[in-house]
Amino acid sequence: MGKIALELEQALVHRAKEGSAAGLRTHLLAAGKGWTVEDVLCTSGPDDRTFEERHARHLIALVAAGSFECRTEFGRELMTPGSMLLGNAGQCFECRHQHAAGDRCIAFGYSPELFEYLAADAGVTGRSTRFHGMRLPPINGVAPLVAQVWTGLTAPSPVEAVQIWQELSFQLAGQVLRMAPGSSRERADAPAAAVARVTRAIRRIDSDPAATLTLEELAQEAKLSIYHFLRTFQRLTGLTPHQYVRRARLRNAATLLAAGKSRVLDIALDCGFGDLANFNHAFRGEFGMAPLAYRKQNARKLFSI
C-alpha cells in the first residue's frame, strides 16, 4: 500500500512542478476473453473541470489510494481506499476531486456476456445482473480479495500476472455481486462542507495509518462535533473512523506479509498494532486465518504458480 500511495503522490508532485494539465494514466495489467484489469492513476484536482463519462463495460474499481466523489443516477458517493466503485455497461457517471487531488484505482472490467455468466455462477438469480448502487465499502467479506489485489501488483512475471488477475477478476465479481448494495437514492447527499472535512480526515489517516489519531483529534481537525463527525464519516465511508484505521492497517500488514520476509512482530508494530496478540486476533478476524498462514498461502500464489 505504501508504494501504491507513494506513486500517486509522486505523480501529483510532478504535475505541480511542471504545471501540466490533469492526466489519467491507464496501464493494462492483464486481459483475457471478456475481462480486463487496469491500473488507473488520476491527477485531477479541485480546480479541474469534470466531464460526464460512460462505462464501456461492467466495472468494479477498487480504490487503492486517494479519494474522489462519483455521481451517477444512484446519487453521489465519496470513494475512499478499500472501497469499490461499481458501474454498469453504458452507465453515465461523473467523477470529481472537489476537496483533494488525485486517486489511484485498480479497475476490473467485464463484458456483459461474461458478467452474466459470473453472476449465474455466483448464484445471483431473480434480478437483472446489473449493479443497483455505485459503492461497496471496505467490508469483511471482500477483505482477503482486496489484499490479494494489492499483492497482485507485485506478480513476478507477465505470465503469472495473467493467471493471478484472471483468478482475482472472477472471484471478485462473484463476491461483489452477492454483496452489492441497493440503490443509494435512499440516502440524502451530505453537504459539500462535510464531505470536504471528512476527505481531509481520510487523507490524513491514509498518509500514515499506523499513527495514533483519536476520534477527538480527527473531529477537532474537521471542525465538527465528535457526534457529527462520527455520523458523517460513517455515512460517507460505510465505516467508523476506528474501523477505517484498523482496516487500513490490516491491508498494509497483509501486503507486507505476502510480499516480504519481515517478522510478523515487526510488521505488527510497524503497522500500528501495540502487541502481537492484538494483531493476530485482528488479522484472523479480518482474513479468516493467522498471519503466517496468510503469508504461506499468498506467497505461494505470487511465486509458485
Secondary structure, 3 states (H helix, E strand, C coil): CHHHHHHHHHHHHHHHHHCCCCCEEEEEEEEECCEEEEEEEECCCCCCCCCCEECCCEEEEEEEEECEEEEECCEEEEECCCCEEEECCCCEEEEECCCCCCEEEEEEEECHHHHHHHHHHCCCCCCCCCCCCCEECCCHHHHHHHHHHHHHCCCCCHHHHHHHHHHHHHHHHHHHHHHCCCCHHHCCCCCHHHHHHHHHHHHHHHHCCCCCCCHHHHHHHHCCCHHHHHHHHHHHHCCCHHHHHHHHHHHHHHHHHHHCCCCHHHHHHHCCCCCHHHHHHHHHHHHCCCHHHHHHHHHHHHHCC
